[in-house]
Amino acid sequence: METEQPSAYTAPGLRLGGAFGLFARQANPRVIVAMLVAALALRVVLARWTVGDLLVALAILALEPFTEWLTHVTVLHLRPVTIRGRRVELHIARRHRLHHMDPKRIKHVLIPQGVLLRLVVFAVPLYYLVTPTLRQALTGLVTSYTMLLTYEWTHFLIHSTYVPRSRYYRYIWRAHRLHHYKNEKYWFGVTVHLADHVLRTFPQRDAVDTSPTARTLA
């Protein structure tokens, strides 16, 4: 289970090392790192790197901005539906709703563990099926797990009290906070906002109204 340490996570003056220490104690990064190390070790053992490996890695990286955007819009913000008088909602969408209600709670910042486990496990047969060779499948897994770990760490850090210092981190930090506190219909990226710019969901802050449902997703 995730280790809840809200006092440290939300304490003023949190340093980068302290944030990383909190992150490293969570179950999610440990699971991702374990799968990443296993995939990387096997790929190194098999050797024989080719242009195909590079193309697989580049394709995953190129799709990442749109993967984040599409997942956020169509899955995380999926509204509940009523079927025969019963309210039905995806677990991950409900957890994301709770995340908007309480953005600093570690349990809701991280991907739900059941969802994460399915992601990392089902990625194995998926990449084996969509790539020409086992080697390229492993390259895909290494790249995908690395991006997943980057996503979890970035999202975790953004919601902590760590003050951004680099120009790029300030850029994504500000955009994600606008998504939570200004208007939930914009700024869907987390690690990169290319898709937001392409799909016109990255407006100037003053160009959109403050949404009354940014915290509830109602």
C-alpha positions as a Markdown table, in Angstrom:
| # | Residue | x | y | z |
|---|---|---|---|---|
| 1 | Met | 0.0 | 0.0 | 0.0 |
| 2 | Glu | 1.1 | 3.6 | -0.5 |
| 3 | Thr | 2.8 | 5.2 | 2.4 |
| 4 | Glu | 0.9 | 8.3 | 3.4 |
| 5 | Gln | 3.1 | 11.1 | 4.8 |
| 6 | Pro | 1.0 | 14.2 | 4.3 |
| 7 | Ser | 2.9 | 16.3 | 6.8 |
| 8 | Ala | 6.2 | 15.9 | 4.9 |
| 9 | Tyr | 4.6 | 16.0 | 1.4 |
| 10 | Thr | 2.7 | 19.3 | 2.1 |
| 11 | Ala | 5.3 | 20.9 | 4.5 |
| 12 | Pro | 6.6 | 24.2 | 3.3 |
| 13 | Gly | 10.2 | 24.3 | 2.0 |
| 14 | Leu | 10.3 | 20.7 | 0.8 |
| 15 | Arg | 13.5 | 20.0 | -1.0 |
| 16 | Leu | 14.0 | 17.9 | -4.2 |
| 17 | Gly | 15.9 | 15.2 | -2.2 |
| 18 | Gly | 13.1 | 15.1 | 0.4 |
| 19 | Ala | 10.4 | 14.8 | -2.3 |
| 20 | Phe | 12.4 | 12.0 | -4.0 |
| 21 | Gly | 12.8 | 10.1 | -0.7 |
| 22 | Leu | 9.0 | 10.3 | -0.2 |
| 23 | Phe | 8.4 | 9.1 | -3.8 |
| 24 | Ala | 10.9 | 6.2 | -3.5 |
| 25 | Arg | 9.0 | 4.9 | -0.4 |
| 26 | Gln | 5.8 | 4.5 | -2.4 |
| 27 | Ala | 4.9 | 1.1 | -3.9 |
| 28 | Asn | 4.2 | 2.4 | -7.5 |
| 29 | Pro | 7.8 | 3.4 | -8.4 |
| 30 | Arg | 9.1 | 0.2 | -6.9 |
| 31 | Val | 6.9 | -1.9 | -9.1 |
| 32 | Ile | 7.8 | 0.2 | -12.2 |
| 33 | Val | 11.5 | 0.1 | -11.4 |
| 34 | Ala | 11.4 | -3.7 | -10.9 |
| 35 | Met | 9.8 | -4.2 | -14.3 |
| 36 | Leu | 12.1 | -1.7 | -16.0 |
| 37 | Val | 15.2 | -3.4 | -14.6 |
| 38 | Ala | 14.0 | -6.8 | -15.6 |
| 39 | Ala | 13.2 | -5.7 | -19.2 |
| 40 | Leu | 16.4 | -3.7 | -19.5 |
| 41 | Ala | 18.6 | -6.6 | -18.2 |
| 42 | Leu | 17.0 | -9.1 | -20.7 |
| 43 | Arg | 17.4 | -6.6 | -23.5 |
| 44 | Val | 21.1 | -6.1 | -22.8 |
| 45 | Val | 21.6 | -9.9 | -22.6 |
| 46 | Leu | 20.0 | -10.4 | -26.0 |
| 47 | Ala | 22.1 | -7.5 | -27.5 |
| 48 | Arg | 22.1 | -7.0 | -31.3 |
| 49 | Trp | 20.7 | -3.4 | -31.3 |
| 50 | Thr | 19.3 | -2.3 | -34.6 |
| 51 | Val | 17.6 | 0.8 | -36.2 |
| 52 | Gly | 14.3 | -0.9 | -35.4 |
| 53 | Asp | 15.0 | -0.5 | -31.7 |
| 54 | Leu | 15.6 | 3.2 | -32.2 |
| 55 | Leu | 12.4 | 3.5 | -34.2 |
| 56 | Val | 10.3 | 1.8 | -31.6 |
| 57 | Ala | 11.7 | 4.0 | -28.8 |
| 58 | Leu | 11.1 | 7.2 | -30.9 |
| 59 | Ala | 7.6 | 6.2 | -31.8 |
| 60 | Ile | 6.7 | 5.7 | -28.1 |
| 61 | Leu | 8.3 | 9.1 | -27.2 |
| 62 | Ala | 6.5 | 10.9 | -30.0 |
| 63 | Leu | 3.1 | 9.5 | -29.0 |
| 64 | Glu | 3.6 | 10.2 | -25.3 |
| 65 | Pro | 2.2 | 13.8 | -25.3 |
| 66 | Phe | -1.0 | 12.5 | -27.1 |
| 67 | Thr | -1.2 | 9.4 | -24.9 |
| 68 | Glu | -1.2 | 11.6 | -21.8 |
| 69 | Trp | -3.8 | 13.9 | -23.3 |
| 70 | Leu | -6.1 | 11.2 | -24.6 |
| 71 | Thr | -6.0 | 9.2 | -21.4 |
| 72 | His | -6.7 | 12.3 | -19.3 |
| 73 | Val | -9.6 | 13.5 | -21.4 |
| 74 | Thr | -11.3 | 10.2 | -22.3 |
| 75 | Val | -10.6 | 8.0 | -19.2 |
| 76 | Leu | -9.6 | 10.1 | -16.2 |
| 77 | His | -12.4 | 12.6 | -16.8 |
| 78 | Leu | -15.0 | 10.1 | -17.9 |
| 79 | Arg | -18.2 | 11.0 | -16.1 |
| 80 | Pro | -20.3 | 8.4 | -14.3 |
| 81 | Val | -23.4 | 7.1 | -16.1 |
| 82 | Thr | -26.7 | 5.8 | -14.7 |
| 83 | Ile | -27.7 | 2.3 | -15.8 |
| 84 | Arg | -31.1 | 1.1 | -14.6 |
| 85 | Gly | -31.0 | 3.6 | -11.8 |
| 86 | Arg | -27.6 | 2.6 | -10.7 |
| 87 | Arg | -24.6 | 5.0 | -10.9 |
| 88 | Val | -21.7 | 3.3 | -12.7 |
| 89 | Glu | -18.2 | 4.9 | -12.8 |
| 90 | Leu | -14.8 | 3.5 | -13.7 |
| 91 | His | -12.6 | 3.0 | -10.7 |
| 92 | Ile | -9.7 | 5.1 | -12.2 |
| 93 | Ala | -12.1 | 7.9 | -13.0 |
| 94 | Arg | -13.5 | 7.9 | -9.5 |
| 95 | Arg | -10.0 | 8.0 | -8.1 |
| 96 | His | -9.1 | 10.9 | -10.3 |
| 97 | Arg | -12.2 | 12.7 | -9.2 |
| 98 | Leu | -11.0 | 12.2 | -5.6 |
| 99 | His | -7.6 | 13.5 | -6.7 |
| 100 | His | -9.2 | 16.8 | -7.9 |
| 101 | Met | -11.0 | 17.1 | -4.6 |
| 102 | Asp | -7.9 | 16.6 | -2.6 |
| 103 | Pro | -4.9 | 17.2 | -4.9 |
| 104 | Lys | -2.2 | 16.8 | -2.2 |
| 105 | Arg | -3.1 | 13.4 | -1.0 |
| 106 | Ile | -0.4 | 11.0 | -2.1 |
| 107 | Lys | -2.8 | 8.0 | -2.4 |
| 108 | His | -4.8 | 9.9 | -5.1 |
| 109 | Val | -1.8 | 11.5 | -6.8 |
| 110 | Leu | -0.4 | 8.1 | -7.8 |
| 111 | Ile | -1.9 | 5.8 | -10.3 |
| 112 | Pro | -4.2 | 3.3 | -8.5 |
| 113 | Gln | -2.1 | 0.2 | -7.8 |
| 114 | Gly | -4.5 | -2.2 | -9.4 |
| 115 | Val | -4.5 | -0.2 | -12.6 |
| 116 | Leu | -0.7 | 0.2 | -12.5 |
| 117 | Leu | -0.2 | -3.6 | -12.1 |
| 118 | Arg | -2.4 | -4.2 | -15.1 |
| 119 | Leu | -0.5 | -1.6 | -17.2 |
| 120 | Val | 2.9 | -3.0 | -16.5 |
| 121 | Val | 1.9 | -6.7 | -16.9 |
| 122 | Phe | -0.3 | -6.3 | -20.0 |
| 123 | Ala | 2.4 | -4.2 | -21.7 |
| 124 | Val | 4.5 | -7.4 | -22.0 |
| 125 | Pro | 2.2 | -9.3 | -24.4 |
| 126 | Leu | 1.1 | -6.1 | -26.1 |
| 127 | Tyr | 4.6 | -5.1 | -27.2 |
| 128 | Tyr | 5.4 | -8.6 | -28.2 |
| 129 | Leu | 2.4 | -8.6 | -30.5 |
| 130 | Val | 2.9 | -5.2 | -32.1 |
| 131 | Thr | 6.7 | -5.3 | -32.7 |
| 132 | Pro | 8.5 | -7.5 | -35.2 |
| 133 | Thr | 11.0 | -9.1 | -32.8 |
| 134 | Leu | 11.4 | -9.9 | -29.1 |
| 135 | Arg | 14.3 | -7.6 | -28.9 |
| 136 | Gln | 12.2 | -4.7 | -30.2 |
| 137 | Ala | 9.4 | -5.6 | -27.8 |
| 138 | Leu | 11.8 | -5.4 | -24.9 |
| 139 | Thr | 13.1 | -2.0 | -26.2 |
| 140 | Gly | 9.5 | -0.9 | -26.3 |
| 141 | Leu | 8.9 | -2.1 | -22.7 |
| 142 | Val | 12.1 | -0.3 | -21.5 |
| 143 | Thr | 11.0 | 3.0 | -23.1 |
| 144 | Ser | 7.4 | 2.6 | -21.9 |
| 145 | Tyr | 8.3 | 1.8 | -18.3 |
| 146 | Thr | 10.8 | 4.7 | -18.3 |
| 147 | Met | 8.1 | 7.1 | -19.5 |
| 148 | Leu | 5.6 | 5.7 | -16.9 |
| 149 | Leu | 8.1 | 6.2 | -14.1 |
| 150 | Thr | 8.8 | 9.8 | -15.4 |
| 151 | Tyr | 5.0 | 10.5 | -15.4 |
| 152 | Glu | 4.5 | 9.2 | -11.8 |
| 153 | Trp | 7.5 | 11.2 | -10.5 |
| 154 | Thr | 6.6 | 14.4 | -12.3 |
| 155 | His | 3.0 | 14.2 | -11.2 |
| 156 | Phe | 4.1 | 13.4 | -7.6 |
| 157 | Leu | 6.5 | 16.3 | -7.5 |
| 158 | Ile | 4.0 | 18.8 | -9.0 |
| 159 | His | 1.5 | 18.2 | -6.2 |
| 160 | Ser | 4.1 | 18.4 | -3.5 |
| 161 | Thr | 5.3 | 21.7 | -2.0 |
| 162 | Tyr | 8.6 | 21.6 | -3.8 |
| 163 | Val | 9.2 | 25.0 | -5.4 |
| 164 | Pro | 10.1 | 24.7 | -9.1 |
| 165 | Arg | 13.5 | 26.1 | -10.1 |
| 166 | Ser | 14.1 | 25.1 | -13.7 |
| 167 | Arg | 12.3 | 26.9 | -16.5 |
| 168 | Tyr | 10.7 | 23.8 | -17.9 |
| 169 | Tyr | 9.5 | 22.5 | -14.6 |
| 170 | Arg | 7.9 | 25.8 | -13.8 |
| 171 | Tyr | 6.1 | 25.6 | -17.1 |
| 172 | Ile | 4.6 | 22.2 | -16.5 |
| 173 | Trp | 4.0 | 22.9 | -12.8 |
| 174 | Arg | 2.0 | 26.1 | -13.6 |
| 175 | Ala | 0.0 | 24.4 | -16.3 |
| 176 | His | -1.0 | 21.5 | -14.1 |
| 177 | Arg | -2.0 | 23.7 | -11.3 |
| 178 | Leu | -4.2 | 25.7 | -13.7 |
| 179 | His | -5.9 | 22.4 | -14.7 |
| 180 | His | -6.7 | 21.8 | -11.0 |
| 181 | Tyr | -7.5 | 25.2 | -9.8 |
| 182 | Lys | -8.5 | 27.3 | -12.8 |
| 183 | Asn | -10.3 | 25.1 | -15.3 |
| 184 | Glu | -10.3 | 21.3 | -15.7 |
| 185 | Lys | -11.1 | 21.5 | -19.4 |
| 186 | Tyr | -7.6 | 22.6 | -20.3 |
| 187 | Trp | -4.0 | 21.8 | -19.7 |
| 188 | Phe | -4.3 | 18.0 | -19.8 |
| 189 | Gly | -0.6 | 17.2 | -20.2 |
| 190 | Val | 1.6 | 16.3 | -17.2 |
| 191 | Thr | 5.2 | 15.7 | -18.4 |
| 192 | Val | 4.8 | 17.5 | -21.7 |
| 193 | His | 2.2 | 19.8 | -23.2 |
| 194 | Leu | 2.7 | 19.3 | -27.0 |
| 195 | Ala | -0.7 | 17.8 | -27.4 |
| 196 | Asp | -2.3 | 20.7 | -25.5 |
| 197 | His | -0.8 | 23.1 | -27.9 |
| 198 | Val | -1.7 | 21.1 | -31.0 |
| 199 | Leu | -5.2 | 20.4 | -29.9 |
| 200 | Arg | -5.7 | 24.0 | -28.5 |
| 201 | Thr | -6.2 | 23.1 | -24.9 |
| 202 | Phe | -3.4 | 25.4 | -23.6 |
| 203 | Pro | -4.9 | 28.8 | -23.5 |
| 204 | Gln | -3.5 | 31.9 | -21.7 |
| 205 | Arg | -4.7 | 31.9 | -18.1 |
| 206 | Asp | -6.8 | 35.0 | -18.4 |
| 207 | Ala | -8.5 | 33.7 | -21.6 |
| 208 | Val | -10.7 | 31.2 | -19.8 |
| 209 | Asp | -13.1 | 31.5 | -16.9 |
| 210 | Thr | -12.5 | 29.9 | -13.6 |
| 211 | Ser | -14.5 | 26.7 | -13.6 |
| 212 | Pro | -16.8 | 26.0 | -10.6 |
| 213 | Thr | -16.3 | 22.3 | -11.2 |
| 214 | Ala | -12.5 | 22.2 | -11.3 |
| 215 | Arg | -12.5 | 20.5 | -7.9 |
| 216 | Thr | -15.5 | 18.2 | -8.3 |
| 217 | Leu | -15.4 | 17.3 | -12.1 |
| 218 | Ala | -19.2 | 17.4 | -11.9 |
